[in-house]
């Protein structure tokens, strides 16, 4: 080996390897010329608009031994991933290295270094990832026109048939090869977003978004170009609920899943990551993060989950922008921008609290992290032409912001006290349990009659009011379900300590009071789960869950899991609702299947409860009184008149 290194050939090879590695690491031109080749090195196409050039090395590999060739390739491949992340100019180098690897692997040398007589045909390099093709070279940046962003959004699947690149997305997906159809399809998906999603998550100005989208005609100026990740997110939302013939054809598969819709969700998320939406605090990034969050999987056990990642990023952006300071908000002169930021903050505040309860982690915000007032809509100009009610104004008038914020503060208390290692190992202290049950009871007395499902109605009852009431009602009741599940998993600290010492439970000083609170939690949790099952049944019968952007999905999953573990037949209402959800959220169908499995096991005699097993009376007698569709009689519910939803 030393003799080889000291030889002229060895020195040339070492210089070539070092120069090739330096050219990649420091993004420089390869200086080494062809070894043992009389022909001059061929120049490749200039990379990155001609600001740099690079060279092929066609004569290097034929003279290298297998050891040296492997050493060079391994060295290049070690540095390649790091370089791909560092610079967009490295993509042409990636192509060259792929070509070198292919030629070296398909044209091996003989032992004496000469070329074989009949070299095999080179294989084409594997296709580059879409983010390399569209996210780095050519670059998609903040000022990329929306028409160019469509090329990335509607690009063929990564693994596709070259003869039919869009075949994986259904029989009509080949129309996406036509640019005019892409524009028409994108505009249709945008309208679906504003008709369905915007009514529940009113973060955007519809008219301003449409004006700046400008997919047809002259593009807008660079300052008004929509953020590419925002365009991708809005279009991804539209694919979840659109009944466009292309998507209908794509859903003609087992499970009624649209592969195009799933691909667009992934691409919107990948584009947001590539453009650093989660890292840079801007108003656009706040909105994008809040819209991306409910697009992700809502299954708590999903290994690829993004639970609360995007809402946490948006919340931190809001803190970096100091939107939580009233003094800063007053300096925003544009009323539309100020209203959007205030609404985004309250949405992030509420979503952060609820998400921490659903997915068992600490919230980002604390109660003393902000001093801004509740969201208020600026006075509407009576001379304006648009008489339609804005969703933000309607929700403010109905009192949902104040009620949701109050429940969010209680949710933060639940998360801070329950989702900690000491609680998991020792149990829930009774003092904490009593405080949480009192807080939930207080909220019920103050707000449930106002924002929950009412027993009688005056005036018009529309889609926003109906679904918002159901969501507020379900969110309150699911808090009892979550509290019950935590007690079943962790137990109560005072009882656990006595049990570990092998002493009777009656040795606990306040055993009677503890038992009474446990039974109250069990009764409220069962009542809440049945309540949510009834709401889900009514919403399912009206097809509303098919159009719900995951607002009630987490409540349905939590309640369905409890009913399944209790062996209650009302779980069938939740299962049917999740089946309807599954056309938009794949994990909903998986959750429905799991609930059915657990319910069957429990009915077969397998116990699912632990610490709370003795806190509920066997429900067999009540099961016989259930109605045919699994909904309990109306007397069992407070405010159980659901007839309004059939209007």
C-alpha positions in Angstrom: 0.0 0.0 0.0 2.9 2.4 0.8 4.5 1.7 -2.5 1.2 2.4 -4.3 0.8 5.7 -2.4 4.3 6.9 -3.2 3.9 5.9 -6.9 3.0 8.5 -9.5 -0.3 6.8 -10.2 -1.1 6.7 -6.5 -0.3 10.4 -6.1 -2.5 11.3 -9.0 -5.4 9.2 -7.6 -5.1 10.7 -4.2 -5.0 14.2 -5.7 -8.1 13.4 -7.8 -10.0 12.1 -4.8 -9.0 15.1 -2.6 -9.9 17.6 -5.3 -13.3 15.9 -6.0 -14.2 15.9 -2.3 -13.1 19.6 -1.9 -15.1 20.6 -4.9 -18.2 19.1 -3.3 -17.6 20.3 0.3 -16.6 23.9 -0.8 -18.7 24.0 -3.9 -15.8 24.7 -6.2 -14.9 23.6 -9.7 -13.2 20.3 -10.1 -9.6 21.1 -11.1 -8.3 17.5 -11.7 -8.1 16.6 -15.4 -8.5 13.1 -16.8 -6.0 10.5 -15.7 -4.3 8.5 -18.4 -6.5 10.0 -21.0 -5.2 12.0 -23.9 -8.5 13.7 -24.6 -9.3 16.9 -22.7 -11.9 16.7 -20.0 -15.4 17.3 -21.3 -17.1 20.4 -19.8 -20.7 19.9 -18.6 -23.5 22.4 -18.8 -23.0 25.4 -16.5 -24.6 25.0 -13.2 -26.9 27.5 -11.5 -27.3 30.0 -14.3 -23.7 29.8 -15.4 -22.1 31.2 -12.3 -20.0 28.0 -11.9 -18.8 25.2 -14.2 -17.9 21.6 -13.5 -16.0 18.8 -15.2 -16.6 15.1 -15.9 -13.8 12.8 -15.1 -14.4 10.0 -17.7 -10.8 8.6 -17.5 -10.4 8.2 -13.8 -12.4 5.1 -13.0 -11.0 2.7 -15.7 -7.5 3.0 -14.1 -8.5 2.6 -10.5 -8.4 -0.6 -8.7 -11.6 -1.9 -7.1 -10.3 -0.7 -3.6 -9.5 2.8 -4.8 -12.7 3.1 -6.7 -14.8 2.1 -3.7 -12.8 4.5 -1.5 -13.5 7.4 -3.8 -17.2 6.5 -4.2 -17.7 6.1 -0.4 -15.9 9.4 0.2 -18.2 11.2 -2.2 -21.3 9.6 -0.8 -20.4 10.5 2.8 -20.2 14.2 1.9 -23.0 14.2 -0.6 -26.1 14.4 1.8 -24.5 17.2 3.8 -23.8 19.1 0.6 -27.3 18.7 -0.7 -28.6 20.4 2.4 -26.0 23.2 2.3 -26.4 24.5 -1.2 -28.8 24.4 -4.1 -25.9 24.6 -6.5 -24.9 21.1 -5.5 -27.7 19.4 -7.5 -25.7 19.3 -10.8 -22.8 17.7 -8.8 -25.3 15.1 -7.6 -26.2 14.3 -11.2 -22.5 14.0 -12.2 -21.7 11.8 -9.2 -24.7 9.6 -10.0 -23.4 9.2 -13.6 -19.9 8.4 -12.2 -21.4 5.7 -9.9 -23.5 4.2 -12.7 -20.5 4.0 -15.1 -18.2 2.7 -12.5 -20.6 0.0 -11.3 -21.7 -1.0 -14.8 -18.2 -0.9 -16.4 -15.8 -2.6 -14.0 -12.1 -2.9 -14.8 -10.1 -6.1 -15.0 -7.4 -7.0 -12.6 -4.7 -5.3 -14.7 -6.7 -2.1 -15.0 -7.7 -2.5 -18.6 -11.3 -2.1 -19.8 -13.4 -5.2 -20.4 -14.0 -6.0 -24.1 -17.8 -5.7 -24.0 -19.0 -3.2 -21.4 -22.7 -3.4 -20.4 -25.1 -0.6 -21.2 -25.2 2.1 -18.4 -28.4 2.2 -16.3 -30.2 5.5 -15.9 -29.8 7.1 -12.5 -32.7 6.9 -10.0 -35.0 9.8 -10.2 -34.3 12.7 -7.9 -36.7 13.5 -5.0 -39.4 16.0 -5.9 -38.0 18.5 -3.3 -34.7 18.4 -5.1 -36.3 18.8 -8.5 -38.7 21.6 -7.4 -37.6 22.8 -4.0 -34.0 23.5 -4.7 -33.2 23.4 -8.4 -35.0 25.2 -9.9 -35.6 27.0 -6.6 -39.1 27.6 -5.2 -38.7 30.6 -2.9 -41.0 33.1 -1.2 -41.5 35.1 -4.5 -42.2 32.2 -6.8 -45.4 32.9 -8.8 -48.3 30.6 -7.9 -48.6 29.2 -11.4 -45.1 27.8 -11.1 -45.9 26.4 -7.7 -48.6 24.3 -9.4 -45.9 22.4 -11.3 -44.6 21.1 -8.0 -48.0 20.5 -6.4 -49.4 18.5 -9.3 -46.1 16.8 -10.4 -46.6 13.0 -11.0 -46.1 10.6 -8.2 -42.4 9.9 -7.3 -42.7 6.2 -8.3 -44.7 6.2 -11.5 -44.9 4.4 -14.8 -43.1 6.5 -17.5 -45.7 5.6 -20.0 -48.6 6.7 -17.7 -47.1 8.9 -15.0 -50.4 9.9 -13.4 -52.1 6.4 -13.5 -51.6 5.9 -9.7 -54.1 8.8 -9.0 -57.0 7.4 -11.0 -58.2 7.2 -14.5 -58.7 11.0 -14.9 -55.4 12.1 -13.4 -53.7 12.2 -16.7 -55.5 15.6 -17.3 -53.0 17.1 -14.9 -50.4 17.0 -17.7 -52.3 20.0 -19.3 -51.4 23.3 -17.8 -54.8 24.8 -18.4 -56.5 22.0 -16.5 -54.1 22.4 -13.6 -55.2 26.0 -13.3 -58.9 25.1 -13.5 -58.5 22.3 -11.0 -56.6 24.5 -8.5 -59.2 27.2 -8.7 -61.9 24.6 -7.9 -60.0 23.4 -4.9 -59.5 26.9 -3.6 -63.3 27.5 -3.8 -63.9 24.3 -1.9 -61.5 25.5 0.8 -63.4 28.7 1.3 -66.8 27.1 1.3 -66.0 24.4 3.8 -62.8 24.9 5.8 -62.8 28.7 6.0 -66.2 28.6 7.8 -64.5 26.7 10.6 -61.0 28.2 10.5 -61.4 31.7 9.2 -57.7 32.7 9.0 -57.6 34.1 5.5 -59.2 37.0 3.7 -61.0 35.3 0.8 -61.1 38.2 -1.6 -57.5 39.1 -1.0 -56.4 35.5 -1.5 -58.3 35.2 -4.8 -56.9 38.5 -6.0 -53.3 37.6 -5.3 -53.5 34.0 -6.5 -53.7 35.2 -10.1 -53.3 31.9 -11.9 -54.8 33.4 -15.1 -53.6 36.6 -16.7 -50.7 38.8 -15.7 -49.0 37.8 -12.4 -49.1 40.1 -9.4 -46.1 42.1 -8.3 -43.5 40.3 -6.2 -44.6 41.8 -3.0 -48.2 40.5 -3.4 -47.3 37.0 -4.4 -48.9 34.4 -2.1 -46.6 32.2 -0.1 -46.0 29.0 -2.0 -46.6 26.9 1.2 -49.9 28.7 1.8 -51.1 28.0 -1.8 -50.1 24.3 -1.4 -51.9 24.1 2.0 -55.1 25.6 0.7 -55.1 23.3 -2.3 -54.4 20.3 -0.1 -57.4 21.2 2.0 -59.6 21.4 -1.1 -58.7 17.8 -2.1 -60.0 16.5 1.2 -63.5 17.7 0.5 -63.9 18.3 -3.2 -66.2 16.2 -5.3 -64.3 17.0 -8.5 -64.6 14.1 -11.0 -60.9 13.6 -10.9 -60.9 13.1 -7.1 -64.1 11.0 -7.3 -62.3 8.6 -9.7 -59.3 8.6 -7.5 -61.4 7.5 -4.5 -62.7 4.4 -6.3 -60.5 2.1 -4.3 -60.8 0.1 -1.1 -61.3 2.5 1.8 -62.4 5.4 -0.5 -59.0 7.0 0.0 -57.7 9.6 -2.5 -54.0 9.0 -3.1 -53.8 12.4 -4.7 -55.1 14.1 -1.6 -52.6 12.3 0.6 -49.8 13.2 -1.7 -50.7 16.9 -1.7 -50.9 16.9 2.1 -47.3 15.5 2.2 -46.1 18.0 -0.5 -47.6 21.0 1.4 -45.9 19.9 4.6 -42.6 19.2 2.8 -42.7 22.6 1.0 -43.4 24.3 4.3 -40.4 22.6 5.9 -38.2 23.5 2.9 -39.2 27.2 3.1 -38.5 27.2 6.9 -42.1 27.9 7.9 -41.5 26.3 11.3 -38.3 28.3 11.9 -38.9 31.9 10.7 -41.4 34.0 12.6 -43.6 35.9 10.1 -47.3 36.5 9.9 -47.6 34.2 6.8 -45.8 31.4 8.7 -48.2 31.7 11.6 -51.2 31.2 9.4 -49.6 28.4 7.4 -48.8 26.5 10.6 -52.3 26.8 11.9 -53.8 25.6 8.7 -51.3 22.7 8.4 -51.9 21.3 11.8 -55.4 19.9 11.3 -54.3 18.4 8.0 -52.1 15.9 9.8 -53.0 12.5 11.2 -55.1 12.7 14.4 -54.4 9.2 15.6 -52.5 9.4 19.0 -50.7 6.2 18.1 -49.6 7.1 14.6 -45.8 6.7 14.4 -45.6 9.3 11.7 -47.7 11.8 13.6 -47.1 15.6 13.7 -49.3 16.1 16.7 -49.2 19.8 17.7 -45.9 20.4 15.9 -47.2 23.1 13.5 -49.5 24.7 16.1 -46.6 24.9 18.5 -44.4 26.4 15.8 -47.1 29.0 15.1 -47.5 29.8 18.8 -43.8 30.4 19.2 -43.8 32.6 16.1 -46.6 34.7 17.7 -44.6 35.0 20.8 -41.5 36.1 18.8 -43.6 38.7 17.0 -44.9 39.8 20.4 -48.5 39.5 19.4 -49.2 38.5 23.0 -48.5 42.1 24.0 -51.4 44.5 23.8 -48.9 47.4 23.3 -47.5 45.8 20.2 -50.8 45.1 18.6 -51.8 48.7 18.8 -48.9 49.6 16.5 -50.3 47.5 13.6 -52.0 50.1 11.5 -53.7 47.8 8.9 -57.0 46.6 10.5 -57.1 43.5 8.5 -53.6 42.4 9.4 -54.2 43.3 13.1 -57.5 41.3 13.1 -55.8 38.3 11.5 -53.0 38.2 14.0 -55.4 38.6 17.0 -57.6 35.8 15.7 -54.6 33.6 14.9 -53.3 34.1 18.5 -56.6 33.1 20.1 -56.9 30.1 17.7 -53.3 29.1 18.6 -54.0 29.6 22.3 -57.0 27.4 22.2 -55.6 24.7 19.9 -52.4 24.6 22.0 -54.4 23.9 25.1 -56.8 21.3 23.6 -53.9 19.6 21.8 -51.9 19.2 25.0 -54.9 17.4 26.6 -55.6 15.2 23.6 -52.0 14.1 23.0 -50.7 14.2 26.6 -48.0 16.8 26.7 -47.4 20.2 28.3 -48.8 23.3 26.6 -46.6 26.0 25.1 -48.5 28.9 26.6 -49.3 29.7 30.2 -52.1 31.8 31.5 -49.8 34.8 32.2 -48.1 34.8 28.8 -50.5 37.3 27.2 -52.5 40.4 28.1 -54.4 41.0 24.8 -58.2 41.3 24.7 -60.5 38.8 23.2 -60.9 38.9 19.4 -63.3 41.6 18.3 -64.4 42.3 14.8 -63.9 45.9 13.5 -67.1 47.8 12.8 -68.4 47.0 9.3 -69.0 49.8 6.9 -72.7 50.0 6.3 -72.0 51.4 2.8 -70.0 48.3 1.8 -71.4 46.0 -0.7 -70.9 42.7 1.1 -73.7 41.9 3.4 -72.6 38.3 4.1 -71.8 37.5 7.7 -68.1 36.9 8.4 -67.4 33.6 10.2 -65.2 35.4 12.8 -68.0 37.9 13.5 -70.6 35.2 13.8 -68.5 33.2 16.3 -67.7 36.3 18.3 -71.5 37.2 18.5 -72.3 33.6 19.6 -69.7 33.9 22.5 -67.5 31.0 21.4 -64.2 32.8 21.9 -64.8 33.6 25.6 -66.2 30.1 26.3 -63.4 28.4 24.4 -60.7 30.4 26.2 -62.1 29.6 29.6 -62.2 25.9 28.8 -58.6 26.2 27.3 -57.4 27.5 30.7 -58.9 24.4 32.4 -57.3 22.2 29.7 -53.9 23.7 30.6 -54.5 22.9 34.2 -55.3 19.3 33.3 -52.1 19.0 31.1 -49.8 20.6 33.6 -50.9 18.3 36.5 -51.6 15.0 34.7 -48.9 14.7 32.0 -45.8 14.6 34.2 -43.6 11.7 35.1 -44.4 11.9 38.9 -48.1 11.6 38.1 -47.5 8.7 35.8 -45.5 6.8 38.5 -47.3 7.9 41.7 -50.8 8.6 40.6 -53.0 11.7 40.5 -53.1 13.6 43.9 -56.6 13.8 45.2 -56.3 17.6 45.7 -55.5 18.0 42.0 -58.4 15.7 41.0 -60.8 17.7 43.1 -59.6 21.0 41.7 -60.0 19.7 38.1 -63.5 18.4 38.6 -64.5 21.7 40.2 -63.1 23.7 37.3 -65.0 21.6 34.7 -68.3 21.8 36.7 -67.9 25.6 36.9 -67.4 25.9 33.1 -70.5 23.8 32.6 -72.6 26.1 34.8 -71.2 29.2 33.1 -71.0 28.4 29.4 -72.5 25.0 28.3 -76.1 26.4 28.0 -74.7 29.3 25.9 -72.4 27.6 23.5 -73.5 23.9 23.7 -76.3 22.2 21.8 -79.5 24.0 22.9 -82.8 22.4 23.7 -84.9 25.0 21.8 -84.1 27.3 19.0 -85.2 30.8 17.9 -84.4 32.1 14.5 -82.3 30.6 11.8 -79.9 27.7 12.6 -77.2 27.4 10.0 -74.2 25.1 9.3 -71.7 27.2 11.2 -73.9 27.5 14.3 -74.8 23.8 14.3 -71.3 22.4 13.9 -69.8 25.0 16.3 -72.4 24.1 19.0 -71.7 20.4 18.6 -67.9 21.0 18.7 -68.1 23.1 21.9 -70.5 20.6 23.5 -68.2 17.7 22.6 -65.0 19.4 23.7 -66.4 20.0 27.2 -67.7 16.5 27.6 -64.5 14.9 26.2 -62.5 16.6 29.1 -64.3 14.2 31.5 -63.5 11.3 29.2 -59.8 12.2 29.2 -59.8 12.7 33.0 -61.4 9.3 33.4 -58.8 7.6 31.2 -56.0 9.3 33.1 -57.3 8.0 36.4 -57.7 4.6 34.9 -54.1 4.6 33.7 -52.4 6.3 36.8 -54.8 5.8 39.7 -55.1 8.1 42.6 -51.9 8.8 44.5 -53.3 8.3 48.0 -54.9 5.0 47.1 -51.8 3.8 45.2 -49.6 4.4 48.3 -51.8 2.3 50.5 -52.1 -0.4 47.9 -48.3 -0.6 47.6 -48.0 -1.2 51.3 -50.6 -4.1 51.0 -53.0 -2.3 53.3 -56.8 -2.0 52.7 -58.1 1.0 50.8 -60.2 2.0 53.8 -57.0 3.1 55.5 -56.9 6.2 53.4 -58.1 9.1 55.7 -60.6 10.6 53.2 -61.5 7.4 51.4 -65.2 8.2 51.3 -64.6 11.6 49.6 -62.1 10.1 47.1 -64.6 7.3 46.2 -67.4 9.9 45.7 -65.2 12.0 43.3 -64.1 8.9 41.4 -67.7 7.9 40.8 -68.6 11.4 39.8 -65.7 11.4 37.2 -66.9 8.0 36.0 -70.5 9.1 35.6 -69.6 12.3 33.9 -67.2 10.5 31.5 -69.9 7.9 30.6 -72.5 10.7 30.1 -70.0 12.7 28.0 -69.1 9.7 25.8 -72.8 8.9 25.2 -73.5 12.6 24.5 -70.7 12.7 21.9 -72.0 9.4 20.4 -75.4 11.0 20.0 -74.0 14.1 18.4 -71.9 12.0 16.1 -75.0 10.0 15.0 -76.9 13.1 14.1 -74.0 14.7 12.3 -73.3 11.5 10.4 -76.9 11.1 9.3 -76.7 14.7 7.8 -73.3 14.1 6.2 -71.7 16.8 8.2 -68.7 14.8 9.4 -67.7 14.3 5.8 -67.3 18.1 5.6 -65.7 18.6 9.1 -62.0 19.7 9.1 -61.2 17.5 12.1 -62.9 19.8 14.6 -64.8 16.9 16.2 -62.5 14.1 15.2 -60.4 14.0 18.4 -63.5 14.0 20.6 -65.0 11.2 18.6 -61.8 9.1 18.9 -61.5 9.6 22.7 -65.1 8.9 23.4 -65.3 5.9 21.1 -62.3 4.4 22.8 -64.0 4.7 26.2 -67.3 3.3 25.0 -65.5 0.4 23.4 -63.5 -0.4 26.6 -66.8 -0.3 28.5 -68.5 -2.6 26.0 -71.3 -0.1 25.2 -73.2 -0.7 22.0 -73.4 3.1 21.4 -69.9 2.9 20.2 -71.5 1.9 16.8 -72.5 5.6 16.4 -68.9 6.7 16.8 -67.7 3.9 14.4 -70.1 5.0 11.7 -69.0 8.6 12.2 -65.4 7.7 11.8 -66.2 5.7 8.7 -67.6 8.9 7.3 -64.5 10.8 8.4 -62.2 8.2 6.8 -62.8 9.6 3.3 -60.9 12.7 4.4 -58.8 11.3 7.3 -57.3 7.8 6.7 -56.6 7.2 10.3 -60.3 7.6 11.2 -61.1 4.3 9.4 -58.2 2.6 11.3 -59.5 3.9 14.6 -63.0 2.6 13.8 -61.6 -0.9 13.1 -59.7 -0.9 16.3 -62.7 0.3 18.3 -64.8 -2.6 16.9 -62.0 -5.1 17.8 -61.8 -3.8 21.4 -65.6 -3.7 21.8 -65.8 -7.4 20.6 -63.2 -8.4 23.1 -64.9 -6.7 26.0 -68.2 -8.3 25.1 -66.4 -11.6 25.1 -65.4 -11.1 28.7 -61.9 -9.5 28.4 -61.5 -6.6 30.9 -60.0 -3.3 29.6 -60.2 -1.1 32.7 -57.6 -0.9 35.5 -57.9 1.6 38.4 -61.4 2.7 37.5 -62.9 -0.8 36.9 -65.0 -0.6 40.1 -66.2 2.9 39.6 -68.9 2.1 37.0 -72.0 0.0 37.4 -72.4 -2.7 34.9 -74.4 -1.1 32.0 -76.2 -4.2 30.8 -79.6 -3.1 32.1 -79.2 0.3 30.4 -78.1 -1.3 27.1 -81.4 -3.0 26.7 -83.1 0.4 26.8 -81.0 1.8 23.9 -82.8 2.6 20.7 -82.3 0.6 17.6 -79.5 2.9 16.2 -77.6 2.9 19.5 -78.6 6.3 20.7 -79.9 6.5 24.3 -83.4 7.9 25.0 -83.5 11.7 25.0 -84.2 11.8 28.8 -80.6 10.6 29.5 -79.2 13.8 28.0 -79.5 17.4 28.9 -80.6 19.4 25.9 -80.9 16.4 23.7 -83.2 17.8 21.0 -81.3 17.1 17.7 -84.1 17.6 15.3 -82.7 21.0 14.2 -79.8 19.3 12.3 -82.2 17.8 9.8 -83.1 21.2 8.5 
